[in-house]
Amino acid sequence: MGENFSAITHTIEVNCSSEKYSNILCKCLSSDESLKQNKLYKNINVSGETIKM
């Protein structure tokens, strides 16, 4: 049985200790193929030390 998870219902916000670390985390998340294939996030927004996805 396949389940359909096409509707995004949550926003995750991560507060990093510096903008440098938020950029590193964003690059890691963006390059993770399993996250892309499973469509576990729609987009990632970085604003200073904060990442929202």
PDB file of N, CA, C and O in Angstrom:
ATOM      1  N   MET A   1       0.831  -1.177   0.000  1.00  0.00           N
ATOM      2  CA  MET A   1       0.000   0.000   0.000  1.00  0.00           C
ATOM      3  C   MET A   1       0.877   1.241   0.000  1.00  0.00           C
ATOM      4  O   MET A   1       1.725   1.409   0.876  1.00  0.00           O
ATOM      5  N   GLY A   2       0.676   2.092  -0.963  1.00  0.00           N
ATOM      6  CA  GLY A   2       1.418   3.343  -1.015  1.00  0.00           C
ATOM      7  C   GLY A   2       0.629   4.459  -0.357  1.00  0.00           C
ATOM      8  O   GLY A   2      -0.581   4.585  -0.546  1.00  0.00           O
ATOM      9  N   GLU A   3       1.332   5.261   0.415  1.00  0.00           N
ATOM     10  CA  GLU A   3       0.697   6.405   1.052  1.00  0.00           C
ATOM     11  C   GLU A   3       1.091   7.663   0.311  1.00  0.00           C
ATOM     12  O   GLU A   3       2.206   7.763  -0.201  1.00  0.00           O
ATOM     13  N   ASN A   4       0.193   8.615   0.249  1.00  0.00           N
ATOM     14  CA  ASN A   4       0.449   9.867  -0.444  1.00  0.00           C
ATOM     15  C   ASN A   4       0.745  10.960   0.578  1.00  0.00           C
ATOM     16  O   ASN A   4      -0.111  11.313   1.389  1.00  0.00           O
ATOM     17  N   PHE A   5       1.973  11.495   0.532  1.00  0.00           N
ATOM     18  CA  PHE A   5       2.382  12.547   1.447  1.00  0.00           C
ATOM     19  C   PHE A   5       2.648  13.840   0.684  1.00  0.00           C
ATOM     20  O   PHE A   5       3.639  14.518   0.953  1.00  0.00           O
ATOM     21  N   SER A   6       1.795  14.187  -0.247  1.00  0.00           N
ATOM     22  CA  SER A   6       2.052  15.343  -1.098  1.00  0.00           C
ATOM     23  C   SER A   6       1.752  16.673  -0.413  1.00  0.00           C
ATOM     24  O   SER A   6       2.243  17.709  -0.860  1.00  0.00           O
ATOM     25  N   ALA A   7       0.968  16.674   0.647  1.00  0.00           N
ATOM     26  CA  ALA A   7       0.614  17.923   1.312  1.00  0.00           C
ATOM     27  C   ALA A   7       1.603  18.228   2.437  1.00  0.00           C
ATOM     28  O   ALA A   7       1.763  17.442   3.372  1.00  0.00           O
ATOM     29  N   ILE A   8       2.259  19.377   2.329  1.00  0.00           N
ATOM     30  CA  ILE A   8       3.162  19.823   3.385  1.00  0.00           C
ATOM     31  C   ILE A   8       2.306  20.456   4.477  1.00  0.00           C
ATOM     32  O   ILE A   8       1.538  21.379   4.208  1.00  0.00           O
ATOM     33  N   THR A   9       2.433  19.965   5.700  1.00  0.00           N
ATOM     34  CA  THR A   9       1.583  20.462   6.772  1.00  0.00           C
ATOM     35  C   THR A   9       2.358  21.102   7.913  1.00  0.00           C
ATOM     36  O   THR A   9       1.745  21.677   8.813  1.00  0.00           O
ATOM     37  N   HIS A  10       3.681  21.022   7.906  1.00  0.00           N
ATOM     38  CA  HIS A  10       4.476  21.562   9.000  1.00  0.00           C
ATOM     39  C   HIS A  10       5.603  22.437   8.470  1.00  0.00           C
ATOM     40  O   HIS A  10       6.092  22.243   7.357  1.00  0.00           O
ATOM     41  N   THR A  11       5.999  23.392   9.280  1.00  0.00           N
ATOM     42  CA  THR A  11       7.189  24.187   9.006  1.00  0.00           C
ATOM     43  C   THR A  11       8.180  23.922  10.125  1.00  0.00           C
ATOM     44  O   THR A  11       7.834  24.007  11.303  1.00  0.00           O
ATOM     45  N   ILE A  12       9.405  23.604   9.759  1.00  0.00           N
ATOM     46  CA  ILE A  12      10.466  23.371  10.736  1.00  0.00           C
ATOM     47  C   ILE A  12      11.389  24.575  10.704  1.00  0.00           C
ATOM     48  O   ILE A  12      11.834  25.002   9.639  1.00  0.00           O
ATOM     49  N   GLU A  13      11.672  25.120  11.882  1.00  0.00           N
ATOM     50  CA  GLU A  13      12.572  26.263  11.991  1.00  0.00           C
ATOM     51  C   GLU A  13      13.771  25.853  12.835  1.00  0.00           C
ATOM     52  O   GLU A  13      13.619  25.346  13.947  1.00  0.00           O
ATOM     53  N   VAL A  14      14.963  26.077  12.294  1.00  0.00           N
ATOM     54  CA  VAL A  14      16.205  25.736  12.992  1.00  0.00           C
ATOM     55  C   VAL A  14      16.978  27.021  13.219  1.00  0.00           C
ATOM     56  O   VAL A  14      17.245  27.766  12.276  1.00  0.00           O
ATOM     57  N   ASN A  15      17.338  27.282  14.469  1.00  0.00           N
ATOM     58  CA  ASN A  15      18.153  28.449  14.802  1.00  0.00           C
ATOM     59  C   ASN A  15      19.579  27.987  15.051  1.00  0.00           C
ATOM     60  O   ASN A  15      19.847  27.288  16.028  1.00  0.00           O
ATOM     61  N   CYS A  16      20.488  28.372  14.178  1.00  0.00           N
ATOM     62  CA  CYS A  16      21.893  28.002  14.293  1.00  0.00           C
ATOM     63  C   CYS A  16      22.636  29.062  15.106  1.00  0.00           C
ATOM     64  O   CYS A  16      22.132  30.167  15.308  1.00  0.00           O
ATOM     65  N   SER A  17      23.833  28.714  15.567  1.00  0.00           N
ATOM     66  CA  SER A  17      24.600  29.657  16.384  1.00  0.00           C
ATOM     67  C   SER A  17      25.231  30.772  15.563  1.00  0.00           C
ATOM     68  O   SER A  17      25.626  31.801  16.112  1.00  0.00           O
ATOM     69  N   SER A  18      25.328  30.575  14.245  1.00  0.00           N
ATOM     70  CA  SER A  18      25.857  31.639  13.385  1.00  0.00           C
ATOM     71  C   SER A  18      25.339  31.447  11.962  1.00  0.00           C
ATOM     72  O   SER A  18      24.863  30.372  11.599  1.00  0.00           O
ATOM     73  N   GLU A  19      25.441  32.505  11.170  1.00  0.00           N
ATOM     74  CA  GLU A  19      25.015  32.440   9.774  1.00  0.00           C
ATOM     75  C   GLU A  19      25.856  31.428   9.002  1.00  0.00           C
ATOM     76  O   GLU A  19      25.361  30.777   8.082  1.00  0.00           O
ATOM     77  N   LYS A  20      27.119  31.299   9.375  1.00  0.00           N
ATOM     78  CA  LYS A  20      28.014  30.331   8.727  1.00  0.00           C
ATOM     79  C   LYS A  20      27.445  28.920   8.854  1.00  0.00           C
ATOM     80  O   LYS A  20      27.414  28.170   7.878  1.00  0.00           O
ATOM     81  N   TYR A  21      26.995  28.558  10.059  1.00  0.00           N
ATOM     82  CA  TYR A  21      26.473  27.212  10.278  1.00  0.00           C
ATOM     83  C   TYR A  21      25.118  27.006   9.600  1.00  0.00           C
ATOM     84  O   TYR A  21      24.815  25.899   9.153  1.00  0.00           O
ATOM     85  N   SER A  22      24.312  28.046   9.521  1.00  0.00           N
ATOM     86  CA  SER A  22      23.030  27.887   8.823  1.00  0.00           C
ATOM     87  C   SER A  22      23.261  27.662   7.330  1.00  0.00           C
ATOM     88  O   SER A  22      22.528  26.902   6.699  1.00  0.00           O
ATOM     89  N   ASN A  23      24.265  28.311   6.767  1.00  0.00           N
ATOM     90  CA  ASN A  23      24.588  28.085   5.352  1.00  0.00           C
ATOM     91  C   ASN A  23      25.128  26.681   5.120  1.00  0.00           C
ATOM     92  O   ASN A  23      24.808  26.055   4.109  1.00  0.00           O
ATOM     93  N   ILE A  24      25.946  26.177   6.050  1.00  0.00           N
ATOM     94  CA  ILE A  24      26.473  24.811   5.938  1.00  0.00           C
ATOM     95  C   ILE A  24      25.327  23.804   6.004  1.00  0.00           C
ATOM     96  O   ILE A  24      25.260  22.880   5.193  1.00  0.00           O
ATOM     97  N   LEU A  25      24.426  23.983   6.969  1.00  0.00           N
ATOM     98  CA  LEU A  25      23.288  23.069   7.112  1.00  0.00           C
ATOM     99  C   LEU A  25      22.394  23.110   5.879  1.00  0.00           C
ATOM    100  O   LEU A  25      21.912  22.073   5.424  1.00  0.00           O
ATOM    101  N   CYS A  26      22.175  24.287   5.347  1.00  0.00           N
ATOM    102  CA  CYS A  26      21.355  24.424   4.139  1.00  0.00           C
ATOM    103  C   CYS A  26      21.975  23.668   2.972  1.00  0.00           C
ATOM    104  O   CYS A  26      21.267  22.983   2.234  1.00  0.00           O
ATOM    105  N   LYS A  27      23.286  23.784   2.796  1.00  0.00           N
ATOM    106  CA  LYS A  27      23.966  23.066   1.712  1.00  0.00           C
ATOM    107  C   LYS A  27      23.847  21.560   1.900  1.00  0.00           C
ATOM    108  O   LYS A  27      23.646  20.827   0.932  1.00  0.00           O
ATOM    109  N   CYS A  28      23.971  21.095   3.145  1.00  0.00           N
ATOM    110  CA  CYS A  28      23.843  19.654   3.413  1.00  0.00           C
ATOM    111  C   CYS A  28      22.434  19.158   3.093  1.00  0.00           C
ATOM    112  O   CYS A  28      22.269  18.129   2.439  1.00  0.00           O
ATOM    113  N   LEU A  29      21.427  19.888   3.553  1.00  0.00           N
ATOM    114  CA  LEU A  29      20.043  19.488   3.287  1.00  0.00           C
ATOM    115  C   LEU A  29      19.733  19.512   1.798  1.00  0.00           C
ATOM    116  O   LEU A  29      19.066  18.617   1.280  1.00  0.00           O
ATOM    117  N   SER A  30      20.221  20.541   1.113  1.00  0.00           N
ATOM    118  CA  SER A  30      19.949  20.684  -0.321  1.00  0.00           C
ATOM    119  C   SER A  30      20.603  19.598  -1.156  1.00  0.00           C
ATOM    120  O   SER A  30      20.104  19.252  -2.226  1.00  0.00           O
ATOM    121  N   SER A  31      21.720  19.057  -0.675  1.00  0.00           N
ATOM    122  CA  SER A  31      22.444  18.059  -1.461  1.00  0.00           C
ATOM    123  C   SER A  31      22.072  16.621  -1.093  1.00  0.00           C
ATOM    124  O   SER A  31      22.573  15.683  -1.713  1.00  0.00           O
ATOM    125  N   ASP A  32      21.209  16.431  -0.101  1.00  0.00           N
ATOM    126  CA  ASP A  32      20.829  15.087   0.339  1.00  0.00           C
ATOM    127  C   ASP A  32      19.832  14.492  -0.651  1.00  0.00           C
ATOM    128  O   ASP A  32      18.685  14.934  -0.722  1.00  0.00           O
ATOM    129  N   GLU A  33      20.263  13.501  -1.407  1.00  0.00           N
ATOM    130  CA  GLU A  33      19.427  12.900  -2.453  1.00  0.00           C
ATOM    131  C   GLU A  33      18.205  12.181  -1.894  1.00  0.00           C
ATOM    132  O   GLU A  33      17.147  12.205  -2.522  1.00  0.00           O
ATOM    133  N   SER A  34      18.319  11.542  -0.730  1.00  0.00           N
ATOM    134  CA  SER A  34      17.167  10.820  -0.190  1.00  0.00           C
ATOM    135  C   SER A  34      16.059  11.788   0.222  1.00  0.00           C
ATOM    136  O   SER A  34      14.879  11.467   0.080  1.00  0.00           O
ATOM    137  N   LEU A  35      16.421  12.966   0.728  1.00  0.00           N
ATOM    138  CA  LEU A  35      15.398  13.966   1.052  1.00  0.00           C
ATOM    139  C   LEU A  35      14.690  14.439  -0.206  1.00  0.00           C
ATOM    140  O   LEU A  35      13.474  14.633  -0.209  1.00  0.00           O
ATOM    141  N   LYS A  36      15.457  14.625  -1.277  1.00  0.00           N
ATOM    142  CA  LYS A  36      14.865  15.058  -2.548  1.00  0.00           C
ATOM    143  C   LYS A  36      13.950  13.983  -3.121  1.00  0.00           C
ATOM    144  O   LYS A  36      12.833  14.274  -3.549  1.00  0.00           O
ATOM    145  N   GLN A  37      14.424  12.744  -3.128  1.00  0.00           N
ATOM    146  CA  GLN A  37      13.647  11.656  -3.721  1.00  0.00           C
ATOM    147  C   GLN A  37      12.347  11.414  -2.967  1.00  0.00           C
ATOM    148  O   GLN A  37      11.316  11.125  -3.575  1.00  0.00           O
ATOM    149  N   ASN A  38      12.396  11.532  -1.646  1.00  0.00           N
ATOM    150  CA  ASN A  38      11.206  11.296  -0.833  1.00  0.00           C
ATOM    151  C   ASN A  38      10.351  12.547  -0.650  1.00  0.00           C
ATOM    152  O   ASN A  38       9.316  12.514   0.015  1.00  0.00           O
ATOM    153  N   LYS A  39      10.797  13.647  -1.247  1.00  0.00           N
ATOM    154  CA  LYS A  39      10.067  14.922  -1.187  1.00  0.00           C
ATOM    155  C   LYS A  39       9.704  15.292   0.246  1.00  0.00           C
ATOM    156  O   LYS A  39       8.559  15.636   0.540  1.00  0.00           O
ATOM    157  N   LEU A  40      10.698  15.216   1.140  1.00  0.00           N
ATOM    158  CA  LEU A  40      10.456  15.506   2.542  1.00  0.00           C
ATOM    159  C   LEU A  40      10.441  16.997   2.854  1.00  0.00           C
ATOM    160  O   LEU A  40      10.085  17.396   3.962  1.00  0.00           O
ATOM    161  N   TYR A  41      10.819  17.806   1.900  1.00  0.00           N
ATOM    162  CA  TYR A  41      10.654  19.245   2.068  1.00  0.00           C
ATOM    163  C   TYR A  41      10.382  19.881   0.721  1.00  0.00           C
ATOM    164  O   TYR A  41      10.794  19.374  -0.323  1.00  0.00           O
ATOM    165  N   LYS A  42       9.679  21.002   0.765  1.00  0.00           N
ATOM    166  CA  LYS A  42       9.310  21.689  -0.467  1.00  0.00           C
ATOM    167  C   LYS A  42      10.363  22.723  -0.832  1.00  0.00           C
ATOM    168  O   LYS A  42      10.781  22.807  -1.987  1.00  0.00           O
ATOM    169  N   ASN A  43      10.790  23.507   0.144  1.00  0.00           N
ATOM    170  CA  ASN A  43      11.845  24.485  -0.087  1.00  0.00           C
ATOM    171  C   ASN A  43      12.538  24.811   1.231  1.00  0.00           C
ATOM    172  O   ASN A  43      12.036  24.482   2.307  1.00  0.00           O
ATOM    173  N   ILE A  44      13.685  25.453   1.137  1.00  0.00           N
ATOM    174  CA  ILE A  44      14.456  25.854   2.304  1.00  0.00           C
ATOM    175  C   ILE A  44      14.693  27.351   2.202  1.00  0.00           C
ATOM    176  O   ILE A  44      15.148  27.849   1.172  1.00  0.00           O
ATOM    177  N   ASN A  45      14.384  28.063   3.275  1.00  0.00           N
ATOM    178  CA  ASN A  45      14.637  29.498   3.336  1.00  0.00           C
ATOM    179  C   ASN A  45      15.664  29.772   4.425  1.00  0.00           C
ATOM    180  O   ASN A  45      15.496  29.343   5.566  1.00  0.00           O
ATOM    181  N   VAL A  46      16.725  30.484   4.072  1.00  0.00           N
ATOM    182  CA  VAL A  46      17.758  30.848   5.029  1.00  0.00           C
ATOM    183  C   VAL A  46      17.713  32.350   5.229  1.00  0.00           C
ATOM    184  O   VAL A  46      17.724  33.121   4.269  1.00  0.00           O
ATOM    185  N   SER A  47      17.661  32.753   6.484  1.00  0.00           N
ATOM    186  CA  SER A  47      17.691  34.171   6.832  1.00  0.00           C
ATOM    187  C   SER A  47      18.618  34.335   8.027  1.00  0.00           C
ATOM    188  O   SER A  47      18.210  34.140   9.172  1.00  0.00           O
ATOM    189  N   GLY A  48      19.868  34.694   7.753  1.00  0.00           N
ATOM    190  CA  GLY A  48      20.841  34.845   8.834  1.00  0.00           C
ATOM    191  C   GLY A  48      21.102  33.526   9.520  1.00  0.00           C
ATOM    192  O   GLY A  48      21.582  32.578   8.897  1.00  0.00           O
ATOM    193  N   GLU A  49      20.786  33.458  10.810  1.00  0.00           N
ATOM    194  CA  GLU A  49      21.034  32.255  11.604  1.00  0.00           C
ATOM    195  C   GLU A  49      19.851  31.293  11.601  1.00  0.00           C
ATOM    196  O   GLU A  49      19.906  30.254  12.259  1.00  0.00           O
ATOM    197  N   THR A  50      18.786  31.615  10.878  1.00  0.00           N
ATOM    198  CA  THR A  50      17.559  30.822  10.903  1.00  0.00           C
ATOM    199  C   THR A  50      17.309  30.140   9.565  1.00  0.00           C
ATOM    200  O   THR A  50      17.433  30.747   8.501  1.00  0.00           O
ATOM    201  N   ILE A  51      16.953  28.855   9.647  1.00  0.00           N
ATOM    202  CA  ILE A  51      16.563  28.082   8.468  1.00  0.00           C
ATOM    203  C   ILE A  51      15.117  27.643   8.673  1.00  0.00           C
ATOM    204  O   ILE A  51      14.768  27.122   9.733  1.00  0.00           O
ATOM    205  N   LYS A  52      14.283  27.850   7.668  1.00  0.00           N
ATOM    206  CA  LYS A  52      12.902  27.361   7.694  1.00  0.00           C
ATOM    207  C   LYS A  52      12.714  26.435   6.514  1.00  0.00           C
ATOM    208  O   LYS A  52      13.126  26.728   5.392  1.00  0.00           O
ATOM    209  N   MET A  53      12.085  25.315   6.792  1.00  0.00           N
ATOM    210  CA  MET A  53      11.791  24.369   5.717  1.00  0.00           C
ATOM    211  C   MET A  53      10.456  23.717   5.964  1.00  0.00           C
ATOM    212  O   MET A  53      10.020  22.883   5.170  1.00  0.00           O
TER     213      MET A  53
END
